[in-house]
């Protein structure tokens, strides 16, 4: 359990979903192109947070 290993950690949980993704359903799916965009956006967000900077787009 992460809480036991890192009791002071701040954890951010994110996900990708659209109406056609059928989250947690039998035919769950995500559009690969959309997933790639979200991965990049999250990486840029985490990098910005780590640097203590903010960028408006």
C-alpha positions as CSV (number, residue, x, y, z in Angstrom):
1,X,0.0,0.0,0.0
2,X,1.5,3.4,-1.0
3,X,0.2,5.0,2.1
4,X,2.2,2.7,4.3
5,X,5.4,3.1,2.2
6,X,5.0,6.9,1.7
7,X,2.8,8.2,4.5
8,X,3.4,11.9,3.6
9,X,3.0,11.5,-0.1
10,X,0.5,13.6,-2.1
11,X,-1.0,11.4,-4.7
12,X,-2.7,12.5,-7.9
13,X,-4.8,10.0,-9.8
14,X,-5.9,10.8,-13.3
15,X,-7.6,9.0,-16.1
16,X,-8.7,9.2,-19.7
17,X,-12.4,8.8,-20.6
18,X,-14.9,9.7,-23.2
19,X,-18.5,8.6,-23.8
20,X,-17.3,5.8,-26.2
21,X,-14.7,4.4,-23.8
22,X,-17.2,2.4,-21.7
23,X,-15.1,2.7,-18.6
24,X,-15.0,-0.5,-16.5
25,X,-17.3,-2.2,-19.0
26,X,-16.8,-5.4,-20.9
27,X,-15.6,-3.6,-24.0
28,X,-13.6,-0.8,-22.3
29,X,-11.4,1.1,-24.7
30,X,-9.5,4.4,-25.2
31,X,-8.6,6.0,-28.5
32,X,-4.8,5.7,-28.8
33,X,-4.4,9.2,-30.2
34,X,-6.4,10.7,-27.3
35,X,-4.4,8.7,-24.8
36,X,-1.1,9.9,-26.3
37,X,-2.3,13.5,-25.9
38,X,-3.2,13.0,-22.3
39,X,0.1,11.3,-21.5
40,X,2.0,14.3,-22.9
41,X,-0.3,16.7,-21.0
42,X,0.3,14.9,-17.7
43,X,4.0,14.7,-18.3
44,X,4.1,18.5,-18.9
45,X,2.0,19.2,-15.9
46,X,4.2,17.1,-13.6
47,X,7.3,18.7,-15.0
48,X,5.8,22.1,-14.4
49,X,4.9,21.2,-10.9
50,X,8.3,19.8,-10.2
51,X,9.9,23.0,-11.5
52,X,7.5,25.2,-9.5
53,X,6.4,27.0,-12.7
54,X,3.1,27.8,-14.3
55,X,2.5,28.3,-18.0
56,X,-0.8,29.6,-19.5
57,X,-1.7,28.1,-22.9
